[in-house]
């Protein structure tokens, strides 16, 4: 899965994180994240992309693959509940 700037912003929004909070939580430099979200950098490095995804998932989010309607992000279902 490719983490796009839109998915990154959406994930931050769900967690109510500033870009600075994401930088601290994921250990990705603030400049790198700002460059990515502004479009100056088209993609994060593999290492930074993995760190961002792992950080978001570790804080209760799950990324949804593109299935004809576009990729997305949402909160993970609590244990024992079916995914809708």
Rosetta blueprint (number, residue, H / E / L):
1 X L
2 X L
3 X L
4 X L
5 X H
6 X H
7 X H
8 X H
9 X H
10 X H
11 X H
12 X H
13 X H
14 X H
15 X H
16 X L
17 X L
18 X L
19 X H
20 X H
21 X H
22 X H
23 X H
24 X H
25 X H
26 X H
27 X L
28 X L
29 X L
30 X H
31 X H
32 X H
33 X H
34 X H
35 X H
36 X H
37 X H
38 X H
39 X L
40 X L
41 X L
42 X L
43 X L
44 X L
45 X L
46 X H
47 X H
48 X H
49 X H
50 X H
51 X H
52 X H
53 X H
54 X H
55 X H
56 X H
57 X H
58 X H
59 X L
60 X L
61 X E
62 X E
63 X E
64 X E
65 X L
66 X L
67 X L
68 X L
69 X L
70 X L
71 X L
72 X E
73 X E
74 X E
75 X E
76 X L
77 X L
78 X L
79 X L
80 X L
81 X L
82 X L
83 X L
84 X L
